[in-house]
Amino acid sequence: MAKYFLKQGWVKKPLENLKVECDLNISTDSIAAVFNVTEPTVRAVNTGFNQPVWQDSCVELFLSFDKKNYYNFEINCIGSILAQYGENRHNRKFINPQALELIKVSSTLGSKPFGIKESVTSYQIKIFIPKTVFIFDENPDLINVAGNIYKCADLSPTPHYMYLFEIKTEKPDFHRTEFFKGF
């Protein structure tokens, strides 16, 4: 298991009380991640599959087996999942709910929407993605996957964007495979 620390991006002055660690374990048949998050405010509104969870307090795994097409798994702080596949941010294909049900997610904040918490909050999200969820690849080589790890909260009272591997763009843009690296 590898431990990663995310950095704040696209800021003049970093937010206080914002910290994200990700323990990532990649095996031949699954990818597991444990995110330990502290943030100044927390938002949890979206529920169900393939909703706009990036608006909430959200962690994200972007993963590619060919450095061209990639999967984006976006999970808000109460475990709601958005997952897509494609070559760029446009014309992405949603991963169907039957496949998404195979992903195991648990959060110390529970699974019910609570709106906004206006106080410093620490929580943990555990994510387990079996190989069978990568439905657009016949036999993906999980061990040699490339990608990036993100944290965002677009509509939070304290919006922020974080990454593992730096993205050199003027504005936040997580859909940039040229900045993916191997784990």
Disulfide bonds with the S-S distance in Angstrom:
none
